[in-house]
């Protein structure tokens, strides 16, 4: 990696690089009980849960101004297209076969709409 740093710097300085637009999620936290109000732009994913994992998280979701309701669970993961495959890959709990089963249950026309031959999500 140290050998590549001068090359990378040279390419940056000579404007020889590509960039990609990525979707980000805007997270707004409003917790009156803790006098907490924050906004953050997130590139990959958002994970929200209680510090004490034995406590149930209670939260209200509002997406694009639409109230989705109040929920109780062990937490929530919200992922952008950039981060969704990372969670799937790192969790290693969902296989390509599992996704194909869900697609069939949902009536997906093409079994490879979302899963590539290597089990990666095509986003």
C-alpha positions as CSV (number, residue, x, y, z in Angstrom):
1,X,0.0,0.0,0.0
2,X,2.8,2.4,0.8
3,X,4.2,2.0,-2.8
4,X,0.8,3.0,-4.2
5,X,0.4,6.2,-2.2
6,X,2.7,8.3,-4.4
7,X,0.8,7.0,-7.5
8,X,-2.6,7.8,-5.9
9,X,-1.4,11.3,-5.0
10,X,-0.1,11.9,-8.5
11,X,-3.4,10.8,-10.0
12,X,-5.4,13.1,-7.7
13,X,-3.2,16.1,-8.4
14,X,-3.4,15.6,-12.1
15,X,-7.2,15.0,-12.0
16,X,-6.9,11.5,-13.3
17,X,-9.6,9.8,-11.3
18,X,-13.2,8.8,-11.5
19,X,-15.9,9.5,-8.9
20,X,-19.3,7.9,-8.4
21,X,-22.5,9.4,-6.9
22,X,-23.8,7.4,-4.0
23,X,-27.1,7.5,-2.3
24,X,-27.0,8.5,1.3
25,X,-29.6,8.2,4.0
26,X,-30.5,11.1,6.2
27,X,-30.9,10.0,9.8
28,X,-32.7,12.4,12.1
29,X,-32.8,11.5,15.8
30,X,-35.2,13.2,18.1
31,X,-35.2,11.8,21.6
32,X,-36.8,14.3,24.0
33,X,-36.2,12.0,27.0
34,X,-32.4,12.5,26.6
35,X,-32.6,16.0,25.1
36,X,-31.0,14.6,22.0
37,X,-31.7,16.0,18.5
38,X,-29.2,15.2,15.7
39,X,-29.0,14.8,11.9
40,X,-26.4,12.7,10.1
41,X,-25.9,11.7,6.5
42,X,-24.9,8.1,6.3
43,X,-23.3,6.4,3.3
44,X,-23.5,2.7,4.1
45,X,-25.9,1.9,6.9
46,X,-27.5,2.9,10.1
47,X,-27.8,0.6,13.1
48,X,-29.9,1.7,16.1
49,X,-30.3,-0.3,19.3
50,X,-30.1,0.0,23.0
51,X,-26.7,0.1,24.6
52,X,-27.9,-2.7,27.0
53,X,-28.7,-5.5,24.6
54,X,-31.1,-7.0,27.1
55,X,-33.4,-4.0,26.7
56,X,-35.9,-3.8,23.9
57,X,-35.6,-0.9,21.5
58,X,-38.7,1.2,21.0
59,X,-38.8,3.6,18.1
60,X,-41.0,5.4,15.6
61,X,-40.1,5.4,11.9
62,X,-40.9,8.3,9.6
63,X,-39.7,7.7,6.1
64,X,-39.9,10.5,3.5
65,X,-42.5,12.3,5.7
66,X,-44.7,9.2,6.0
67,X,-45.3,7.8,9.5
68,X,-44.5,4.1,9.3
69,X,-45.5,3.4,12.9
70,X,-44.1,2.6,16.3
71,X,-42.0,-0.6,16.7
72,X,-40.4,-2.7,19.4
73,X,-37.5,-4.9,18.6
74,X,-33.9,-5.7,19.3
75,X,-32.9,-2.9,17.0
76,X,-33.0,-1.8,13.4
77,X,-30.6,-1.7,10.4
78,X,-31.3,0.7,7.6
79,X,-29.0,0.4,4.7
80,X,-28.4,2.3,1.5
81,X,-27.5,0.5,-1.8
82,X,-23.9,1.0,-1.0
83,X,-24.1,-0.7,2.4
84,X,-26.7,-3.3,1.9
85,X,-24.5,-6.0,0.4
86,X,-21.9,-5.4,3.1
87,X,-24.4,-6.3,5.9
88,X,-25.6,-9.3,3.9
89,X,-22.0,-10.5,3.3
90,X,-20.8,-9.9,6.9
91,X,-23.9,-11.4,8.5
92,X,-23.5,-14.6,6.4
93,X,-26.9,-15.7,7.7
94,X,-28.8,-15.2,4.4
95,X,-27.7,-17.4,1.4
96,X,-28.4,-16.9,-2.2
97,X,-30.7,-20.0,-1.9
98,X,-32.7,-18.2,0.9
99,X,-33.2,-15.2,-1.3
100,X,-34.3,-17.3,-4.2
101,X,-36.9,-18.9,-1.9
102,X,-38.2,-15.5,-0.9
103,X,-38.3,-14.3,-4.5
104,X,-40.4,-17.4,-5.5
105,X,-42.8,-16.8,-2.6
106,X,-43.2,-13.2,-3.7
107,X,-43.7,-14.2,-7.3
108,X,-40.4,-12.9,-8.8
109,X,-40.4,-13.5,-12.5
110,X,-36.6,-13.8,-12.9
111,X,-34.8,-15.7,-10.2
112,X,-31.6,-13.8,-10.8
113,X,-33.2,-10.3,-10.5
114,X,-31.5,-9.8,-7.2
115,X,-29.0,-12.6,-6.8
116,X,-25.9,-13.1,-9.0
117,X,-24.4,-16.4,-9.7
118,X,-21.9,-15.8,-6.9
119,X,-24.7,-15.1,-4.3
120,X,-24.1,-11.3,-4.3
121,X,-27.0,-8.9,-4.4
122,X,-27.3,-7.0,-7.7
123,X,-28.3,-3.5,-6.6
